[in-house]
Amino acid sequence: MRVMSAGDGYKYLLKSVAAGDGDRSLSTPLTRYYTEAGTPPGFWMGSGLGRLGHGELVEGAQVSEAQLQLLIGMGHDPITGDPLGRAYQQFASVAERIEQRVNALNSELGPAARAQEVAAIEAEEAERGTRRAVAGYDFTFSVPKSVSAIWAVADAGTQTLIAGAHHAAVAELVAFLEREVAATRVGTTGPDGAVAHVDVAGVAAAAFDHYDSRSADPQLHTHVVISNKVLTVQDGRWRTLAGRPMHSAVVAVSELYNAALADRLAATLGVEWATRERGRDRNPAWEIEGVPDELIGEFSTRSRHIEAEKDRLIAEYVARHGRQPSARTVLKLRAQATLATRPDKQIRSLANLTGEWRQRAGRVLGQDATGWARTLTSIAAEAPRAALRADDVPLDVLGEVGQSVMETVGEKRSTWTRWNLHAEASRQLMGWRFASIEDREAITGLVVDAAERASLRLTPPELATSPLEFRRPDGTTRFRPRHSTLFSSETLLAAEDRLLARAADTSGPVVSLEVVEKVTSRPDSQHRMLGEDQAAALAAIALSGRVVDVLVGPAGAGKTTAMNGLRRAWEKEHGRGSVVGLAPSAVAAQVLADDLGIATENTAKWWDIHIRTGVTFTAGQLVIIDEASLAGTASLDRITNEAEQAGAKVLLVGDWGQLQSVDAGGAFTMLVHARDDTPELSDIHRFIHAWEKTTSLQLRHGRPEAIDTLIDHDRITGGEAEAMIDAAYRAWQRDLAAGLASILVAETHETVTTLNVRARADRIIDGAVNPTRELPLHDGTAVSAGDLVITRHNDRRLRNGRTWVRNGARWIVTQVREDGSVSIRPAGRRFGGGIVLPADYVAEHLDLG
């Protein structure tokens, strides 16, 4: 979902709409405009349409540009042009804000000082830009890749059935949004007022079908733009949608759409569904059985654009040199084509696209693509699967699924709402086929109810009874947004209580003051003396006796040096090997081992070894858990319990201002803030300039003045996303050329993949990568000898001496083998440490790095 601004923000939807009227005899907008260049005009949706004009608008009617401009652009009735409630809020422009602030400057400022202040104001306001009122919410409903693949190559009849199922599922979800999500607010905020979330008379939405992605791959999807203007049932006045519920429900709506579409396609075509892994950090995808991964991969790349550009470059080469390029030169030209292609949205007809898709699919499948799709759907239709009705599911089964939903959400979140449970319930029920959306919604709702009962309610109960006018049919007050109750679990809260108790328990092992003073007063083996804050932190930890202790330090504060000093003191008191290390990831554990020279392991592996073999800690040990803010609460509870039982001490090291756990976490921050005497390092050592140290700490504490400082020192560059990505890439290249270590960070997986492809193409051109033999990777990229790669899955069976394959480790590919395996060695080493990754690992767990 994206928020659409008032004004001309709607116009992007009209850029590719076909100009012709199409053949009205065909049944759906998609098939009606089959031969037209572009996408079909939009069509109206939503039960709120009848409240506009004099009832002329009906669902399915065509959307005109004038109507869209009136409703979305201006907030007016698309038929009569009358304003719908208050006009969109107007915000001051950049020029107006600059003028206002300049006029407020001290009149006694001299010309130079005034010019400096004016320049600063202009820069600040230009950076802020101009705010716009919210005009609507663009929900994009996109079918799974396997569905797009079948739809792209199937005959017209099957295409129509798939498009019909998609449209029906979209309509069902718009109706769901109207019933369960859409609301408006009435009342006045403030000490003497209250805001109630009340019902609306449906929504008005404009839907636009699109066929393809920007890379001309099949991607059947529909943009549903829901107008922000809604009619209040309570008093008949036009108001705006409450935005927070719309945002909160996005994931739940997406998951329910996927399930509703699966039900309809199973009923229409008889197809079966199965899960497919999508790599790290992503939930498995449900795809239609029988659609090969190779076909999905073919339709998930922009290879056609690259090939076209490559052909153009070859033609230029021939014209310039009078001969065909060698095979190696062709590979370099293809790498240049990869860099040069920036896919723009092309306006083509569905007929033209379908012809191309069928040819591409035919090459992958080795047979006629349309015949393949017909065979796949025909075989599936011969053995239809029975669909469930709501009363077919026993109550005890619903309770079991509800418990599973709560536990799954609880593994990832410390707190949750009904919408979090609803999204997970849809995922767990995705393999069930229902006879209708009503049956699916009923069972999903019952599962979510069971999950709520299994959860611990954190939101306090309503202490006063609201008037009947402000109560919903289920008895809840309208002065709270629907489904806003916050939940947690007794298991998680009990784990937090146990961690707090261990942090307060001072019966753990200690180091004598004499040993501490010796270590803090002498340099280490590298002739480094501990700073005052490091020495104080070491003493506090070594002498506290707390079973669970913490050490906080921002980036560059010298946590490693402090831990080294603590290790020396601890081993003097408790003997060699009395300090062990853990970390949430294998890479972090290896870094800890290298820095401190102690035995380390990642937390998940240590627990697995403990369960299988019974190996645990020993009395007097110090267990250092580095990067502790990344460790989940349940994991910390289990490990610290074992340490407590063994008579050991656990030290959690990290920074509450850095990344938090991907599992249900927050325990590290909780333990830090539960004390007034938390050992914390304050002196920053990593930076060269004093202002860098100050700014780093300001950023950590969320102080906005740090942004101004970074701008003043040219550390921030603004611009369009594409331009900024290019600039960052060029800066990264300059660093590498200068022999510096440099890291390029991007916001999304897609951007990272694009940058990796670009870097690989440059390395091919420079001769660092030999692309003669390539292997495809899971994200559509490829790998050859000389490529830098990252392994994304721990596998201790793949090793060479002490080196084994860790999640997040970087390597150089030294050989690509015919069986799909590759030889690698650690990045940064010229020789030794070689390991062979088998073909299945390469296909699933290897990324360009």
Secondary structure, DSSP 8 states (H G I E B T S, - for coil): -EEEESSSGGGGGGTTB-SS---TTSSSHHHHTTTSBSB---EEESGGGGGSTTS---TT-B--HHHHIIIIII-B-TTT--B-SS-------HHHHHHHHHHTS-TT--HHHHHHHHHHHHHHHHHH-----EEEEEEEEE--HHHHHHHHHS-HHHHHHHHHHHHHHHHHHHHHHHHHT--EEEE--STT--EEEE-BS---EEEEEEEE-TTS-EEEEEEEEEESEEEBTTT--EEEB-HHHHHHTHHHHHHHHHHHHHHHHHHHH---EEEE---TTS--EEEETT--HHHHHHTTS-HHHHHHHHHHHHHHHHHHHSS---HHHHHHHHHHHHHH--------BHHHHHHHHHHHHHHHHTS-HHHHHHHHHHHHHHS----B-GGGS-HHHHHHHHHHHHHHHHHH-SSB-HHHHHHHHHHHTTTS-BSSHHHHHHHHHHHHHHHHHHSEE-S----S---GGGB-TTS-BTTS-TT---EE-HHHHHHHHHHHHHHH---S----HHHHHHHHHS--TTS----HHHHHHHHHHHHH--SEEEEE--TTS-HHHHHHHHHHHHHHHH-TT-EEEEESSHHHHHHHHHHH-S-EEEHHHHHHHHHHH-----TT-EEEESSGGGS-HHHHHHHHHHHHHHT-EEEEEE-TTS---SSS--HHHHHHHT-SS--B-----S-SSHHHHHHHHHHHTT-THHHHHHHHTT------HHHHHHHHHHHHHHHHHTT-------SSHHHHHHHHHHHHHHHHHHTSSEEEEEEE-TTS-EEEET-EEEE-S-EEEEEETTEEE-TT-EEEEEEE-TTS-EEEEETT-SSS--EEE-HHHHHHHEEE-
